[in-house]
């Protein structure tokens, strides 16, 4: 019985020793190490998580920042491109207007030179041409009722200068020895170089008593007419070109 008691105790000690230092101790130590390891792992993971935020997460944040910066730069670049494009269009339009303006200026200069040459030639022709040689003598006669005088005159004046022009013709009629004076003015326009044109609008009505008496007696009448012309250039009368062709007197028979 004593032997058995020691044996049991020894076995207990061995069992206790084995469990405390052996598997039991190792289990406790292992469990502690496992817990420590898990704790370190968690802490490491936590550290890696912020790290990953600096790494992958950080890269993501940095990437987002870079993306925003790139988007901002892209927007600014696009705006600059838009402004740049608008400037190019404005410059192109300005260049086109400049070319048009230059063309108009050139045309204006050419027209001015041509007009100057034409005016010079016109004045030269005006002095050279003897207008009296190109105007026929006026012809007058009584109307059927013998109460009025009508007449006509012909013009055949050559072209003056290089461009087409016309003249404003003023003819003043007066019956000599009339009392009170019977007279009137007549005007018409003639295109230079257009050939012979006959003006037949002369008409004197309301004759004075002296003239009527001559007509009744069958006496001839002396009619004076004065011709004045002014060159019309581009619709404007050129005052310096106004000239009097001359004054003529024609005799009209009344018998």
Helices and strands as residue ranges (DSSP letters): H 2-21, H 23-54, H 56-128, G 131-134, E 139-142, E 149-155, E 166-175, E 183-191, E 197-204, H 209-217, E 221-233, E 236-237, G 239-241, E 243-252
